[in-house]
């Protein structure tokens, strides 16, 4: 009877009102001896917060299932299908996961705590989707905004150094705001720049890098990075998607990985929600080339006031007549130290975050003024961000998120490196050691000509401060907006739009009065990229028993436009009148224009079993406007799996030992690619103008091929994660292998064909390596003291399996870049980035008793004319070790950053050796006569031991003279170990601030480039490469001395 009555009632949904909270149970029953057992699932509401207030975007999930929701802008959540006794887990990026047993409460109030030791249970993945890290079948790493902010680098890319395994930051030595190249797991392309795609809040961002012109003899200024426009104060986190599986959803744009930047959004905070941060830093010289102080100006041991070399007499305080006809005593000078200033950088950030009803607002204003250690070189940057997030409609089903970011950057007198007379660093490195650079500080003589000495071809750096000027101004807008609608607890849709626009003006002026031509040039550049996308997401737990799943489907439309116009009158007719019409001859005008469009559809599907086995599949199809109709469509799939062994055993009631916390295996396969740049399918003609103003027509030097296809990268990855002692010790290991085929390369042609190169698909580049991440908390005491340790180690081998091979033709060397008799090649059967150059001639006959000895001529070593492999620019391994010690409000942290293996050519050392300023040109303060340990061939054609004495100057002129000298002489190991960052901070507690107007107060001091523990480059920083907008990064020439910076920061809120 009871059963019959209940059947009538329970045939419909039962709603109970308890304590103001509506519980929506689903009821099942059984009858035994007329006893009824009722089991309920409920809908639970609650609030997630931290010390500062509600946390939006936190994941609330029933442990062991996929039943979960995300908190709204108020930190509130509604979670259905919860049973009494279930464990509810709350996780958010940078916080320790909170686990709470549900005992039938009407409402839950859950507070998260920060935990740097946590491995990150919830992470941001492709398309901005937040997922549990345990479900991922591939490797990715997340860096918190606080860790990015620690270093307070001018270029935010540099803050990633040593913090991500498999990631290398290749820095240039080109002064303030100079560029850095980001490289993940080696190089995948022979012609592309091999940098990851940068995505900011779901919108791709153009990361232009370096100089527009890398000509060794006449380079342009290094314009920095696009990513440096993002202020580190605005960053909430950075997710690095290293493997193809992690990045596959970005298709042809993700051939080199993806870096996802999530910026800060609004939230409810105590007080007014205003935060002010100020940083002042002092920049000094960290490393500079080592010089000799024993010999002065002259040649062959004799003083000569007109020469630009230091092969003169020994410096012994003797009196002599200098370049200015003054009687002085000879001594040596620290020209590098005497020329550079102490650079000052001031950065102020004002931010406001607060929540009004269901709308959260975040705004920030950042101003940076960098007066470099290089006199007259300055960089100013202003950034303004405004973001609003709001929920509205019935049951808060609608979510709207919009952001506007504006950046204005202005640089004055960016330095120029390379073998160039305008390189003011070379001027100091080569100035004779008995001359004082400060004697030329006036810059000009009374007749307004450049003040300088003798026959030196270098330009007075003081004169360049006011007479050779460059200036660039960039205005940039990053716009994004999204509208999301939640149909049900398991289905939602999102529309997203974004734009990246920047407008840059360049101006270069060279005044009269020196050996340089009196010239003027201006350039304007405009870039637009618009992205429009939609995403439909479904997620349902317990689809079939213990099986659950999720799926997404979306599309993207990308449209890019780029245009630049440059004008130069060349040499000016009226001196120092800087107008375009003031031309001695005809005005030179250049124009570039390009468009590119990619349409895309993509999707994901995931199935999971009982919360411990996950299988993911993704697809993306791109249609690119830069390829022919037959080849413009390309498909990129991926599949990955994750098996959480520890959770499986726990659910089988066979848990791991208490000290063994977590174990997971993962594996993946994926395909991604690289698309073709615009206008490389068909040959066209270029319109020009001859000196007599007649119109000219010329054809491209490359024979294009309309049948080429996109590059294709196939990648395998396997890994394991294990943690011990309740997450106190964790290991994450990955092995990967990728092959990049169908390379879009330009092969040489016979000049009789009318072309120099032809475009083809060919080649196979392999990257194979492993990564190890160690995360530990060795010490954690009850008094609040803790020690956190993170280690990132990676090793990658970047090999060329094949370049181009047919029955009639085989290409074994592909040039990546180079200058004069020094080149960087991709070598078939060898490595990507081999450095080739001339070497000293040696006896090659293995049967000769002189085998291996140098071959001399007139007592001097001689060089080969053909190039040989002399080095390899790729490192063997990378290692980063970071430690943080916390005690109550105190925090001490440091980062050791290391590179092992790889080589670099130093043009600075080569030219200093030829000029006699390098310390290697002196032995124990002397320059004795020497006999080269070698042989020469006598009249009988037999080798005979060399006995001819030569001077030190003769030797170095022989091996370092000319443009680049003998290549092998100045190849150095790029291995270096440095203490990159050291910082100490104190955060005042709420109790300490109780009687103050502040809600937060933090003081910090830090230092970047603290100590070079190991290096082989005789005073030159191995990170001071010549150019980053090239794949030939094994060069250094005339780079700026690297800097050490001391920083003081204060942050307070009210």
Number of C-alpha atoms within 10 A of each C-alpha: 7 10 13 9 9 12 12 9 10 14 9 9 10 12 11 11 9 9 10 9 14 15 21 18 19 17 15 12 14 11 11 7 5 10 11 14 11 11 13 15 17 19 18 22 18 17 19 25 20 15 13 14 15 24 25 23 20 25 23 23 20 23 17 19 18 22 22 24 19 20 23 22 26 24 21 20 23 17 20 19 17 20 18 14 11 16 18 19 18 27 24 24 24 25 21 19 20 16 16 15 13 16 11 16 12 16 15 16 10 17 15 20 15 14 14 20 22 19 25 22 19 22 24 23 24 21 16 17 10 17 15 16 19 23 24 24 27 29 27 21 21 23 20 18 20 15 17 23 17 20 23 22 18 22 21 22 22 21 20 20 23 26 26 25 28 23 22 25 17 20 22 28 28 28 25 26 22 24 29 27 27 24 20 24 27 26 24 31 27 24 15 20 19 24 24 23 22 22 22 22 19 22 26 24 21 18 19 18 24 26 21 13 14 21 16 17 13 16 19 18 22 28 19 26 23 19 21 21 21 21 27 25 22 24 20 20 23 23 22 28 27 26 29 33 33 26 30 29 27 26 25 29 21 28 31 30 25 27 27 25 28 20 20 20 23 23 26 24 20 17 14 14 19 21 19 18 19 18 18 19 22 21 23 20 19 18 18 18 21 17 22 18 21 24 28 29 29 22 19 14 17 14 21 21 22 14 20 23 24 35 27 24 20 22 17 13 11 11 12 14 14 19 15 11 9 10 11 12 14 22 19 18 17 15 20 18 14 12 18 16 18 18 21 19 23 16 20 19 21 18 20 20 23 21 20 11 11 14 20 22 23 22 22 22 21 22 20 21 17 24 22 24 24 23 17 18 21 23 23 19 21 20 22 20 22 20 22 21 23 22 22 13 9 7 8 13 15 18 20 18 19 19 21 17 19 19 21 19 18 17 20 17 22 26 24 25 32 26 20 20 20 22 24 24 25 24 23 22 23 24 27 28 31 25 21 18 23 13 11 18 15 13 20 19 12 8 8 11 15 22 20 24 19 12 10 16 16 20 23 26 24 23 22 21 17 15 20 20 19 21 19 21 19 19 18 22 19 21 22 23 21 19 18 19 19 16 12 10 16 15 16 18 18 18 17 20 19 24 22 20 20 21 17 18 18 16 18 17 19 22 22 19 19 20 12 15 13 22 24 25 21 20 18 18 18 18 18 18 22 20 21 19 20 18 19 17 19 17 21 18 22 15 13 9 9 14 18 21 20 19 18 18 18 19 18 19 17 18 17 17 15 16 15 17 15 17 17 23 22 19 21 24 16 12 13 18 16 20 15 16 14 21 20 12 15 16 17 16 15 11 12 10 13 13 16 17 18 21 18 23 20 22 19 19 18 19 20 24 21 18 23 21 21 23 21 22 19 22 21 24 21 23 20 24 21 22 22 16 12 10 16 19 18 20 18 24 22 24 22 24 22 24 24 21 17 20 22 20 13 13 13 9 9 11 15 16 10 10 12 16 19 20 20 21 21 24 23 26 25 24 29 31 27 24 25 21 16 15 15 17 18 13 15 13 10 10 10 14 14 10 10 8 11 8 10 11 10 10 13 15 14 19 23 19 16 18 16 22 23 23 23 24 27 21 22 22 24 20 21 21 20 20 21 17 15 12 19 20 22 23 19 19 18 20 19 23 19 25 22 27 23 22 28 23 20 20 19 14 15 9 10 7 9 13 15 16 19 15 20 20 19 19 24 22 26 25 20 19 20 21 23 20 22 18 22 23 21 11 12 15 9 6 8 10 15 18 19 21 20 22 21 22 23 24 21 23 20 25 23 23 18 21 25 19 12 7 5 5 7 12 15 15 18 21 18 19 20 22 14 10 16 23 24 27 25 26 21 21 13 16 20 31 30 26 32 21 27 22 21 18 17 19 18 12 10 9 8 11 10 18 12 14 18 23 25 22 14 12 22 25 22 18 21 14 13 10 16 17 18 21 22 24 23 24 20 17 22 26 26 24 19 21 17 20 18 18 15 13 13 16 18 18 19 22 25 24 23 22 22 17 15 19 24 26 31 26 24 24 30 27 26 27 27 27 27 32 29 24 19 16 24 18 12 9 13 12 17 14 13 15 16 18 15 23 22 22 14 10 7 6 8 9 17 13 17 20 15 14 15 16 17 21 22 18 21 22 19 17 24 22 18 12 14 26 25 24 29 21 18 21 23 19 20 24 21 20 19 18 21 23 22 23 20 19 20 18 18 18 14 14 8 12 13 10 8 11 11 19 21 21 20 17 17 19 19 22 23 22 21 20 17 17 13 12 18 13 21 17 16 23 24 28 20 24 26 29 34 25 25 20 25 23 28 28 26 24 26 30 30 29 24 23 24 20 23 20 21 17 18 18 18 18 20 17
